[in-house]
Amino acid sequence: MRDDLLLEVLHDTATAVRVALDGLTDWGNAGTRPGQYLSDLAADEAALAVLERAGLGALSEETGLHHGDRELVVVLDPVDGSTNASRALPWYATSLCAIDADGARAALVVDQAGGARFEAVRGGGARVAGEPLRPTACTDLGSALVGLSGYPPHWFGWKQYRALGAAALDLCAVAGGRFDAYIDCSPSAHGSWDYLGGMLICQEAGASVVDAWDRPLVTLEHAARRTPIAAATPELLGAAVAARRSFVRHAPWAAEGTR
């Protein structure tokens, strides 16, 4: 599938999610598992229908792996930030990242509250509304505006911080220069659907994204969890990783019981 056609499918998928969300009258808990909302289920059903018609596999936060043997598998979080969405906090997104044998190939993160569509293709740059995304030139944590997930037990030395509650949009904020860095302070809580879309968008914009413990970020294991760190510059990335490691100094699978 050509890159332009692949991006078209991703856009169609996010549009189908928007239509499904517009039809909801109850955004509350689904009663299926902790943290799963009715919005998650409605969005997942709509997204998977589009991806299936296009002949793509899928790894969804909500329902796991579908057709994982296909050449392209789209890793998706139908509603990233669904707790925000359930409380009408306007920071939630649909995150999609197509994976092939070489890794992340195409990504789309759609701000479902504000409408912005962040997209990237491997080797083709990153854009929002047709305009290139560019990170800041910040190199010093003491000058940085940092996005957090979770909260550390001590101050990292940042200038200011925000904790907004949707990792995919937080990473896009690094790609577009709204944040200087993003640090996941939770105990390896993020699945690949949370960060892969934002990861490719950051990378193609010129920012860097790593796991705090040097694990590969691209994975199709539903149970796998990672600790993503993103920064506008290599210098800031090094400082952010060191800060995150400062309160857990050994491997998270030993310290936190995660994969």
C-alpha positions as semicolon CSV with decimal commas, in nm:
position;residue;x (nm);y (nm);z (nm)
1;M;0,000;0,000;0,000
2;R;0,136;0,343;-0,094
3;D;0,208;0,588;0,184
4;D;-0,060;0,833;0,069
5;L;-0,323;0,559;0,062
6;L;-0,214;0,435;0,403
7;L;-0,249;0,782;0,550
8;E;-0,592;0,808;0,388
9;V;-0,700;0,491;0,569
10;L;-0,571;0,629;0,899
11;H;-0,763;0,953;0,844
12;D;-1,078;0,756;0,757
13;T;-1,034;0,556;1,077
14;A;-1,007;0,866;1,294
15;T;-1,311;1,017;1,120
16;A;-1,511;0,702;1,192
17;V;-1,414;0,735;1,558
18;R;-1,534;1,097;1,561
19;V;-1,870;0,992;1,416
20;A;-1,904;0,718;1,678
21;L;-1,822;0,961;1,958
22;D;-2,071;1,214;1,826
23;G;-2,341;0,950;1,864
24;L;-2,270;0,887;2,232
25;T;-2,504;1,008;2,504
26;D;-2,320;0,833;2,789
27;W;-1,941;0,872;2,819
28;G;-1,916;0,692;3,151
29;N;-1,759;0,367;3,264
30;A;-1,838;0,063;3,052
31;G;-1,837;-0,177;3,349
32;T;-1,615;-0,419;3,154
33;R;-1,273;-0,364;3,312
34;P;-1,121;-0,088;3,526
35;G;-1,060;0,229;3,328
36;Q;-1,261;0,126;3,020
37;Y;-1,529;0,371;2,911
38;L;-1,825;0,346;2,677
39;S;-1,638;0,587;2,449
40;D;-1,349;0,338;2,425
41;L;-1,581;0,058;2,312
42;A;-1,773;0,266;2,059
43;A;-1,454;0,413;1,912
44;D;-1,282;0,074;1,895
45;E;-1,569;-0,087;1,703
46;A;-1,576;0,199;1,452
47;A;-1,198;0,201;1,402
48;L;-1,161;-0,173;1,357
49;A;-1,433;-0,179;1,092
50;V;-1,237;0,068;0,875
51;L;-0,905;-0,112;0,922
52;E;-1,061;-0,450;0,843
53;R;-1,212;-0,319;0,519
54;A;-0,868;-0,190;0,420
55;G;-0,708;-0,529;0,481
56;L;-0,489;-0,410;0,768
57;G;-0,413;-0,582;1,094
58;A;-0,467;-0,403;1,423
59;L;-0,340;-0,397;1,778
60;S;-0,595;-0,214;1,989
61;E;-0,574;-0,123;2,354
62;E;-0,936;-0,227;2,392
63;T;-0,954;-0,563;2,211
64;G;-0,597;-0,680;2,150
65;L;-0,438;-0,813;1,832
66;H;-0,639;-0,867;1,512
67;H;-0,477;-1,027;1,205
68;G;-0,128;-0,982;1,342
69;D;0,018;-1,179;1,050
70;R;-0,071;-0,910;0,796
71;E;0,199;-0,700;0,629
72;L;0,077;-0,383;0,799
73;V;-0,058;-0,374;1,154
74;V;-0,205;-0,052;1,289
75;V;-0,143;0,005;1,659
76;L;-0,432;0,212;1,790
77;D;-0,570;0,379;2,093
78;P;-0,924;0,468;1,986
79;V;-0,956;0,725;2,266
80;D;-0,629;0,818;2,433
81;G;-0,723;1,024;2,736
82;S;-1,065;0,865;2,777
83;T;-1,083;0,975;3,141
84;N;-1,042;1,333;3,019
85;A;-1,311;1,269;2,758
86;S;-1,550;1,127;3,018
87;R;-1,520;1,450;3,219
88;A;-1,536;1,685;2,918
89;L;-1,172;1,786;2,954
90;P;-1,067;1,881;2,599
91;W;-0,740;1,684;2,575
92;Y;-0,805;1,341;2,422
93;A;-0,715;1,185;2,092
94;T;-0,725;0,896;1,852
95;S;-0,374;0,760;1,801
96;L;-0,284;0,537;1,504
97;C;0,053;0,403;1,393
98;A;0,103;0,158;1,104
99;I;0,384;-0,092;1,167
100;D;0,562;-0,294;0,899
101;A;0,868;-0,521;0,901
102;D;1,097;-0,217;0,936
103;G;0,910;-0,051;1,223
104;A;0,682;0,252;1,241
105;R;0,581;0,356;0,889
106;A;0,295;0,605;0,916
107;A;0,120;0,777;1,205
108;L;-0,181;0,992;1,272
109;V;-0,282;1,149;1,602
110;V;-0,611;1,338;1,594
111;D;-0,705;1,579;1,870
112;Q;-1,068;1,474;1,893
113;A;-1,158;1,776;2,107
114;G;-0,981;2,046;1,908
115;G;-0,971;1,888;1,562
116;A;-0,596;1,913;1,488
117;R;-0,454;1,622;1,287
118;F;-0,086;1,543;1,336
119;E;0,059;1,306;1,076
120;A;0,394;1,159;0,976
121;V;0,539;0,911;0,729
122;R;0,875;0,744;0,780
123;G;1,132;0,955;0,600
124;G;0,870;1,211;0,498
125;G;0,856;1,455;0,787
126;A;0,569;1,545;1,020
127;R;0,288;1,794;0,968
128;V;-0,023;1,944;1,119
129;A;-0,274;2,113;0,886
130;G;-0,019;2,074;0,608
131;E;0,249;2,270;0,793
132;P;0,579;2,113;0,908
133;L;0,616;2,042;1,278
134;R;0,932;2,164;1,451
135;P;1,043;2,112;1,810
136;T;1,211;2,383;2,017
137;A;1,587;2,417;2,050
138;C;1,582;2,378;2,430
139;T;1,885;2,193;2,571
140;D;1,855;2,267;2,943
141;L;1,604;2,103;3,176
142;G;1,614;2,415;3,394
143;S;1,470;2,616;3,105
144;A;1,219;2,354;2,991
145;L;0,843;2,330;2,993
146;V;0,793;1,959;3,058
147;G;0,487;1,743;3,009
148;L;0,447;1,474;3,275
149;S;0,257;1,151;3,304
150;G;0,238;1,057;3,669
151;Y;0,441;1,261;3,915
152;P;0,795;1,202;4,043
153;P;0,887;1,191;4,411
154;H;1,113;1,494;4,371
155;W;1,154;1,797;4,148
156;F;1,360;1,729;3,836
157;G;1,468;2,091;3,803
158;W;1,231;2,188;3,522
159;K;1,125;2,549;3,475
160;Q;0,754;2,457;3,453
161;Y;0,548;2,141;3,404
162;R;0,205;2,033;3,284
163;A;0,025;1,701;3,337
164;L;-0,252;1,689;3,076
165;G;-0,343;1,321;3,063
166;A;-0,311;1,201;2,702
167;A;0,032;1,069;2,605
168;A;-0,026;1,079;2,228
169;L;-0,109;1,451;2,235
170;D;0,167;1,521;2,487
171;L;0,421;1,373;2,245
172;C;0,278;1,576;1,958
173;A;0,322;1,881;2,179
174;V;0,694;1,804;2,191
175;A;0,703;1,758;1,812
176;G;0,535;2,094;1,758
177;G;0,728;2,297;2,014
178;R;0,455;2,336;2,276
179;F;0,648;2,122;2,526
180;D;1,024;2,101;2,535
181;A;1,014;1,749;2,678
182;Y;0,780;1,474;2,798
183;I;0,868;1,243;3,087
184;D;0,666;0,938;3,184
185;C;0,692;0,911;3,562
186;S;0,443;0,626;3,595
187;P;0,561;0,269;3,668
188;S;0,594;0,142;3,307
189;A;0,223;0,192;3,249
190;H;0,211;0,279;2,879
191;G;0,122;0,033;2,605
192;S;0,250;0,081;2,252
193;W;-0,086;0,231;2,145
194;D;-0,022;0,522;2,383
195;Y;0,304;0,638;2,233
196;L;0,382;0,490;1,888
197;G;0,183;0,748;1,691
198;G;0,339;1,034;1,882
199;M;0,680;0,867;1,865
200;L;0,695;0,867;1,485
201;I;0,556;1,221;1,468
202;C;0,827;1,337;1,709
203;Q;1,102;1,156;1,522
204;E;0,997;1,292;1,185
205;A;0,973;1,644;1,329
206;G;1,330;1,618;1,459
207;A;1,269;1,538;1,826
208;S;1,382;1,218;1,999
209;V;1,183;0,949;2,182
210;V;1,328;0,659;2,382
211;D;1,226;0,419;2,655
212;A;1,378;0,523;2,988
213;W;1,524;0,173;3,024
214;D;1,649;0,129;2,666
215;R;1,381;-0,122;2,569
216;P;1,262;-0,119;2,206
217;L;0,955;0,102;2,170
218;V;0,807;-0,080;1,872
219;T;0,622;-0,386;1,999
220;L;0,304;-0,572;1,907
221;E;0,275;-0,743;2,246
222;H;-0,048;-0,635;2,410
223;A;0,091;-0,696;2,757
224;A;0,416;-0,503;2,700
225;R;0,462;-0,172;2,879
226;R;0,718;0,102;2,832
227;T;0,834;0,431;2,986
228;P;0,853;0,683;2,699
229;I;1,070;0,993;2,725
230;A;1,073;1,260;2,452
231;A;1,274;1,576;2,410
232;A;1,338;1,847;2,155
233;T;1,717;1,800;2,154
234;P;1,965;1,521;2,234
235;E;2,105;1,722;2,526
236;L;1,763;1,766;2,681
237;L;1,679;1,401;2,619
238;G;1,986;1,291;2,813
239;A;1,889;1,512;3,105
240;A;1,529;1,389;3,097
241;V;1,631;1,022;3,095
242;A;1,874;1,078;3,382
243;A;1,601;1,254;3,579
244;R;1,356;0,969;3,525
245;R;1,614;0,711;3,630
246;S;1,697;0,908;3,943
247;F;1,411;0,757;4,142
248;V;1,422;0,399;4,006
249;R;1,780;0,290;3,948
250;H;1,725;-0,068;3,834
251;A;1,529;-0,247;3,564
252;P;1,155;-0,180;3,589
253;W;1,066;-0,545;3,524
254;A;1,247;-0,627;3,848
255;A;1,135;-0,319;4,043
256;E;0,780;-0,287;3,915
257;G;0,682;-0,634;3,798
258;T;0,613;-0,525;3,439
259;R;0,715;-0,661;3,102
